[in-house]
Amino acid sequence: MENMVVFRGDVVLPDRILMNSFVASKNGRIIYVGAENMFPSVDVVEGKFVSPGYVDIHVHGGANADYMDGNRNAVLESNRCHARHGTTTVFPTTTTGTSEELDAMISACEDAQNAWQTSDGARIAGVHFYGPYFAEDKVGVHSVDGRRDPVQEEYEYFLRKNIVRIATCAAELPGALDFYRFAQRAGCFITCGHSNAHWGELELGFAEGIRHVDHFWCAMSSVSSLRGRFGTPMRAGMEQFVLHNEEMSTEIIADGFHLSVELLQFAYDMIGHHRLCLVTDANRALDCPPGEYRFGPIETGTIVISDGETVRDPKGGLASSMHGMDHMVKTMASATNAPLHSVIKMASLTPAQLVGTASNYGSLEVGKVADVILLSETLEVEDVFLGGEQFSVRRGSCG
């Protein structure tokens, strides 16, 4: 049978693992999931675990490329890099920067999306319009020069683009509510990030469409930071708002360096796999040797230093991550008591559901795109299939 692939192993579903079972795809779509091999004449591809490909909604680059470099080659280098780590669907994420830099990045992603083929690596399901609307005191490693309050003409131009599916703005900024209203009309998944917002500001944003907070515990408001902003009485911030509101979701960088084991366990226990995503937040240092890199555009981005495990700014502060989604999954699985199917759900179906792409991606279900990864006993990525076609996981060069 032409264009058919049959996978065999312990099949990872959103709510359980089917031991020693089969997944079959034809013409790029899954046509069967079950315990029997219904297609004995087709050669079987075997792995310890047969898993859905990972979905990353917050990712900046890899292999010495950043999406903000603003050219198709950088986009493809990043996408291939992340595919080697098991990510089959990406949402390239902007940093702070000029309007021209943002436009070049989004145009390059559009070009890559329109001409996509399996050898290009992870497919782009949308762009995450992340920077530049951050709070001044929560910019993190992003370029301060590229930060600004929401500019209506600017964000309306970008959010009208079909490829932009996620929109972020700090809730306390002047014009933030207008940004959220427009993003909601544009059909975006709306998030609050790099923000020092208090509960009341988040409530107002929630009423206009905020449903997500970026990288939990990182560059976000806390009781302590809000005391610095307002004094006493102390106020509730983003952590409390997410924990209290079941309609809010969030994400964590489970690289083992941003968050301790107890925080990873706390996030899983208190937020749950249905509204907690794993993200990489990876930058261009992924799969590259230690050294100096730029976070953001290659010409104007912030200087950061990789030690081979973390990336930091010159003062020692963490600067996003330099690990792929396979690393996040392995860390979360070893650090918490979450069952493996729940860990993988946080890296696949949950983000796909949040951003509205779960009808095609995020789980091994009949009718969905056959994005399948084969994992070893230790959760190493051994093989990647995009739409039922094999992608080479052989590591390429760094830039």
C-alpha positions as CSV (number, residue, x, y, z in Angstrom):
1,M,0.0,0.0,0.0
2,E,1.5,3.3,-1.1
3,N,2.0,6.2,1.3
4,M,1.3,4.0,4.3
5,V,3.3,3.7,7.5
6,V,2.6,1.4,10.4
7,F,4.2,2.1,13.8
8,R,4.5,-0.4,16.6
9,G,5.4,0.2,20.3
10,D,3.8,1.5,23.5
11,V,1.5,4.1,22.0
12,V,1.2,7.3,24.0
13,L,-2.4,8.6,24.1
14,P,-3.6,11.7,26.1
15,D,-5.1,9.6,28.9
16,R,-3.1,6.3,28.9
17,I,-0.5,4.2,27.2
18,L,-1.5,1.3,24.9
19,M,1.2,-1.3,25.4
20,N,2.6,-3.0,22.3
21,S,0.1,-1.5,19.9
22,F,-0.1,0.0,16.5
23,V,-0.6,3.4,14.7
24,A,-1.2,3.4,11.0
25,S,-1.1,6.4,8.7
26,K,-2.0,6.8,5.0
27,N,-1.4,9.9,2.8
28,G,-0.2,11.9,5.9
29,R,-3.2,11.2,8.2
30,I,-3.7,8.7,11.0
31,I,-6.2,6.0,9.9
32,Y,-5.9,3.5,12.8
33,V,-4.8,3.3,16.4
34,G,-5.2,0.0,18.3
35,A,-3.9,-3.3,19.6
36,E,-4.0,-5.3,16.4
37,N,-2.0,-4.8,13.2
38,M,-4.7,-4.3,10.6
39,F,-2.1,-3.9,7.8
40,P,0.2,-7.0,8.0
41,S,1.5,-6.4,4.4
42,V,3.0,-3.0,5.4
43,D,6.5,-2.9,6.9
44,V,6.4,-1.9,10.6
45,V,8.5,0.9,12.1
46,E,9.2,0.0,15.7
47,G,10.1,2.0,18.8
48,K,9.8,1.6,22.6
49,F,7.3,4.5,22.7
50,V,5.2,5.8,19.8
51,S,4.3,9.4,20.7
52,P,2.7,12.3,19.1
53,G,5.1,15.0,17.9
54,Y,5.7,17.8,20.3
55,V,4.0,21.3,19.9
56,D,6.0,24.3,21.1
57,I,4.1,27.6,21.5
58,H,7.1,29.6,22.8
59,V,10.4,29.2,20.9
60,H,12.9,31.7,19.6
61,G,15.5,29.6,17.7
62,G,18.2,27.0,17.6
63,A,21.3,25.9,15.7
64,N,22.7,29.5,15.8
65,A,19.6,30.9,14.2
66,D,16.9,33.1,15.7
67,Y,13.5,33.6,14.0
68,M,14.1,37.3,14.5
69,D,17.1,37.1,12.1
70,G,14.3,37.7,9.7
71,N,15.2,35.4,6.8
72,R,14.0,32.1,5.6
73,N,17.3,30.3,6.1
74,A,17.2,31.2,9.8
75,V,13.6,29.9,10.1
76,L,14.5,26.6,8.5
77,E,17.6,26.1,10.6
78,S,15.6,26.6,13.7
79,N,12.7,24.4,12.5
80,R,15.1,21.5,11.6
81,C,16.9,21.9,14.9
82,H,13.6,21.5,16.9
83,A,12.4,18.7,14.7
84,R,15.5,16.7,15.7
85,H,14.3,17.2,19.3
86,G,10.9,15.8,18.6
87,T,9.0,19.1,18.0
88,T,6.9,18.8,14.9
89,T,4.8,21.9,15.3
90,V,6.2,25.3,16.2
91,F,5.0,28.8,16.9
92,P,8.0,31.0,16.2
93,T,8.1,33.7,18.8
94,T,9.1,37.4,18.4
95,T,11.3,39.3,20.8
96,T,11.4,43.0,21.4
97,G,12.6,44.9,18.3
98,T,11.8,47.5,15.7
99,S,8.7,47.2,13.5
100,E,11.0,46.5,10.6
101,E,12.6,43.6,12.5
102,L,9.2,42.2,13.5
103,D,7.9,42.5,9.9
104,A,11.0,40.7,8.5
105,M,10.6,37.9,11.0
106,I,6.9,37.3,10.3
107,S,7.4,37.6,6.5
108,A,10.2,35.0,6.7
109,C,7.9,32.7,8.7
110,E,5.1,33.1,6.1
111,D,7.6,32.2,3.3
112,A,8.7,29.1,5.2
113,Q,5.1,28.1,6.0
114,N,3.9,28.5,2.4
115,A,6.8,26.4,0.9
116,W,7.0,23.8,3.7
117,Q,8.2,20.3,3.0
118,T,9.2,17.5,5.3
119,S,12.9,18.2,5.0
120,D,12.3,21.7,6.4
121,G,11.6,20.2,9.8
122,A,8.9,21.3,12.2
123,R,6.0,22.9,10.5
124,I,4.9,26.4,11.4
125,A,1.3,26.5,12.7
126,G,1.4,30.2,13.5
127,V,3.6,33.0,14.9
128,H,3.6,34.0,18.5
129,F,3.6,37.8,18.6
130,Y,5.4,38.0,21.9
131,G,7.6,41.1,22.1
132,P,7.7,44.1,22.1
133,Y,4.9,45.1,24.5
134,F,6.6,44.2,27.8
135,A,6.7,46.1,31.2
136,E,9.8,48.2,31.6
137,D,10.8,46.3,34.8
138,K,10.1,42.9,33.4
139,V,12.0,43.0,30.0
140,G,14.4,40.3,31.1
141,V,17.1,39.5,28.5
142,H,15.2,41.1,25.7
143,S,16.6,44.3,24.3
144,V,15.3,47.3,26.3
145,D,15.6,49.5,23.2
146,G,13.1,47.4,21.4
147,R,10.5,47.5,24.2
148,R,7.5,49.8,24.0
149,D,3.9,50.3,25.1
150,P,1.2,49.0,22.6
151,V,1.1,51.0,19.4
152,Q,-2.3,50.6,17.8
153,E,-1.3,51.1,14.2
154,E,1.6,48.6,14.7
155,Y,-0.3,45.8,16.4
156,E,-3.3,46.0,14.2
157,Y,-1.0,45.6,11.1
158,F,0.7,42.5,12.6
159,L,-2.4,40.9,14.2
160,R,-4.3,41.1,11.0
161,K,-1.8,38.7,9.4
162,N,-3.3,35.2,9.3
163,I,-0.1,33.6,10.5
164,V,-0.2,35.4,13.8
165,R,-2.1,33.1,16.2
166,I,-0.8,34.0,19.6
167,A,-0.6,37.6,21.0
168,T,1.1,38.8,24.2
169,C,1.0,42.1,26.0
170,A,1.7,43.0,29.6
171,A,-1.6,43.8,31.2
172,E,-0.6,47.0,33.1
173,L,0.6,48.9,30.0
174,P,-1.4,51.8,28.7
175,G,-3.4,50.6,25.7
176,A,-3.2,46.9,26.8
177,L,-7.0,46.5,26.9
178,D,-7.4,47.8,23.4
179,F,-4.7,45.4,22.3
180,Y,-6.6,42.5,23.9
181,R,-9.8,43.5,22.3
182,F,-8.3,43.7,18.8
183,A,-6.4,40.4,19.4
184,Q,-9.6,38.7,20.4
185,R,-11.4,40.0,17.2
186,A,-8.4,38.7,15.2
187,G,-8.9,35.2,16.7
188,C,-5.6,35.1,18.6
189,F,-4.9,33.1,21.7
190,I,-4.2,36.0,24.1
191,T,-1.4,35.9,26.8
192,C,0.1,38.1,29.4
193,G,3.9,38.0,29.7
194,H,6.9,40.0,30.9
195,S,4.5,41.8,33.2
196,N,4.3,43.2,36.7
197,A,0.5,43.3,36.7
198,H,-1.6,43.0,39.8
199,W,-4.8,41.0,40.2
200,G,-7.1,43.8,39.3
201,E,-5.3,44.5,36.0
202,L,-5.4,40.9,35.2
203,E,-9.1,40.7,35.9
204,L,-9.6,43.6,33.4
205,G,-7.4,41.8,30.9
206,F,-9.3,38.5,31.4
207,A,-12.6,40.2,30.6
208,E,-11.0,41.2,27.2
209,G,-9.6,37.8,26.4
210,I,-6.4,37.0,28.4
211,R,-6.4,33.2,29.0
212,H,-2.7,32.4,29.4
213,V,0.4,33.6,31.3
214,D,3.9,33.1,29.7
215,H,6.7,31.0,31.4
216,F,5.3,30.7,34.9
217,W,7.5,32.2,37.7
218,C,9.8,33.9,35.1
219,A,9.6,37.6,34.3
220,M,6.1,37.8,36.0
221,S,4.6,39.7,38.9
222,S,4.8,38.3,42.4
223,V,3.7,39.5,45.8
224,S,7.2,40.8,46.4
225,S,7.5,42.6,43.0
226,L,4.1,44.2,43.5
227,R,5.1,45.5,46.9
228,G,7.9,47.3,45.2
229,R,5.4,48.8,42.8
230,F,2.6,49.7,45.3
231,G,4.0,49.3,48.8
232,T,1.5,47.9,51.3
233,P,-1.0,46.2,51.6
234,M,0.7,43.5,49.6
235,R,-1.1,42.5,46.4
236,A,-1.8,39.3,44.5
237,G,-0.3,38.9,41.0
238,M,0.0,36.6,38.1
239,E,0.8,33.4,40.1
240,Q,-2.2,33.8,42.3
241,F,-4.5,34.7,39.4
242,V,-3.6,31.6,37.4
243,L,-3.8,29.3,40.4
244,H,-7.2,30.7,41.3
245,N,-8.8,30.9,37.8
246,E,-9.5,27.5,36.1
247,E,-9.9,29.3,32.8
248,M,-6.3,30.4,32.8
249,S,-3.5,28.4,31.5
250,T,0.3,28.8,31.7
251,E,3.6,27.2,30.6
252,I,6.9,26.2,32.3
253,I,10.5,25.9,31.1
254,A,11.3,22.4,32.5
255,D,15.0,22.5,31.6
256,G,16.2,21.8,35.2
257,F,17.8,25.2,35.5
258,H,14.9,27.7,35.5
259,L,12.7,25.8,38.1
260,S,13.5,23.5,40.9
261,V,12.1,20.0,41.2
262,E,9.6,21.1,43.8
263,L,8.3,23.9,41.6
264,L,7.8,21.5,38.7
265,Q,5.9,19.2,41.0
266,F,3.9,22.1,42.4
267,A,3.0,23.3,38.9
268,Y,1.8,19.8,37.9
269,D,-0.2,19.3,41.1
270,M,-1.8,22.7,41.3
271,I,-2.4,23.6,37.7
272,G,-2.6,20.2,36.0
273,H,-1.9,18.8,32.6
274,H,-5.1,20.2,31.1
275,R,-3.9,23.9,31.5
276,L,-0.1,23.5,31.9
277,C,2.2,23.4,28.8
278,L,5.9,22.6,28.5
279,V,7.7,25.1,26.3
280,T,11.4,25.4,25.3
281,D,11.7,29.2,25.1
282,A,14.9,28.0,23.3
283,N,17.3,30.5,21.7
284,R,20.0,30.1,19.1
285,A,22.5,28.5,21.4
286,L,20.5,25.2,21.2
287,D,22.8,22.5,19.7
288,C,25.7,24.9,19.7
289,P,29.0,24.9,21.7
290,P,29.6,27.2,24.6
291,G,30.3,30.8,23.7
292,E,28.8,34.2,23.0
293,Y,25.5,34.6,21.1
294,R,22.8,37.1,20.5
295,F,19.3,36.7,21.8
296,G,17.0,38.1,19.1
297,P,18.1,39.7,15.8
298,I,21.6,38.7,14.8
299,E,22.7,42.4,14.4
300,T,20.9,44.0,17.3
301,G,20.0,41.3,19.8
302,T,21.2,41.2,23.4
303,I,24.6,39.6,24.0
304,V,24.3,36.3,26.0
305,I,26.8,33.7,27.0
306,S,26.3,29.9,26.8
307,D,28.1,27.6,29.2
308,G,26.8,24.5,27.4
309,E,23.9,24.0,29.8
310,T,22.4,27.5,30.4
311,V,22.4,30.8,28.6
312,R,22.9,33.9,30.7
313,D,23.2,37.6,30.3
314,P,26.6,39.2,31.2
315,K,25.3,39.8,34.8
316,G,24.5,36.1,35.2
317,G,20.7,36.2,34.8
318,L,19.1,33.3,32.9
319,A,18.4,34.1,29.3
320,S,15.7,31.8,28.0
321,S,16.8,28.2,27.4
322,M,19.1,26.2,25.2
323,H,17.3,22.8,25.3
324,G,14.8,21.1,23.0
325,M,11.4,19.7,24.0
326,D,12.9,16.2,24.4
327,H,14.9,17.6,27.3
328,M,11.9,19.3,28.8
329,V,9.9,16.0,28.6
330,K,12.7,14.0,30.2
331,T,13.2,16.5,33.0
332,M,9.5,16.7,33.8
333,A,9.1,12.9,33.7
334,S,12.1,12.4,36.1
335,A,11.4,15.3,38.4
336,T,7.7,14.7,39.1
337,N,5.2,11.9,39.7
338,A,3.3,12.8,36.6
339,P,2.6,9.7,34.5
340,L,4.4,9.7,31.1
341,H,1.2,10.2,29.1
342,S,0.4,13.3,31.1
343,V,4.0,14.7,30.6
344,I,3.8,14.1,26.9
345,K,0.3,15.6,26.8
346,M,1.7,18.9,28.3
347,A,4.2,18.9,25.4
348,S,1.7,18.1,22.6
349,L,-2.1,18.0,23.0
350,T,-2.5,20.7,25.7
351,P,-0.7,23.4,23.8
352,A,-2.5,22.4,20.6
353,Q,-5.8,22.7,22.4
354,L,-5.0,26.1,23.8
355,V,-4.1,27.6,20.5
356,G,-6.8,25.9,18.5
357,T,-4.9,23.5,16.4
358,A,-5.9,20.2,18.1
359,S,-8.1,19.1,15.3
360,N,-4.9,18.4,13.3
361,Y,-2.0,18.1,15.8
362,G,-1.1,17.1,19.3
363,S,-2.3,13.5,19.7
364,L,-2.4,10.2,17.9
365,E,-6.0,10.0,16.8
366,V,-7.7,8.9,13.6
367,G,-8.0,11.8,11.2
368,K,-5.2,13.8,12.6
369,V,-1.9,14.6,10.8
370,A,0.5,11.7,11.2
371,D,3.2,13.6,13.2
372,V,4.8,10.7,15.1
373,I,8.0,10.4,17.0
374,L,9.6,7.2,18.3
375,L,11.2,7.4,21.7
376,S,13.6,5.1,23.5
377,E,13.1,3.7,27.0
378,T,14.9,6.8,28.2
379,L,12.8,9.2,26.1
380,E,15.5,9.9,23.6
381,V,14.1,10.9,20.1
382,E,15.0,8.0,17.8
383,D,12.9,8.9,14.8
384,V,10.6,11.6,13.6
385,F,7.8,11.4,11.0
386,L,6.1,14.6,9.7
387,G,2.8,13.8,8.0
388,G,3.8,10.2,7.8
389,E,7.1,11.1,6.1
390,Q,10.4,10.4,7.8
391,F,12.6,13.4,8.8
392,S,16.3,12.8,9.3
393,V,17.2,13.3,13.0
394,R,20.9,13.3,12.3
395,R,22.3,16.4,14.0
396,G,23.4,19.2,11.7
397,S,26.1,21.8,12.2
398,C,25.6,24.8,14.4
399,G,24.9,27.6,11.9
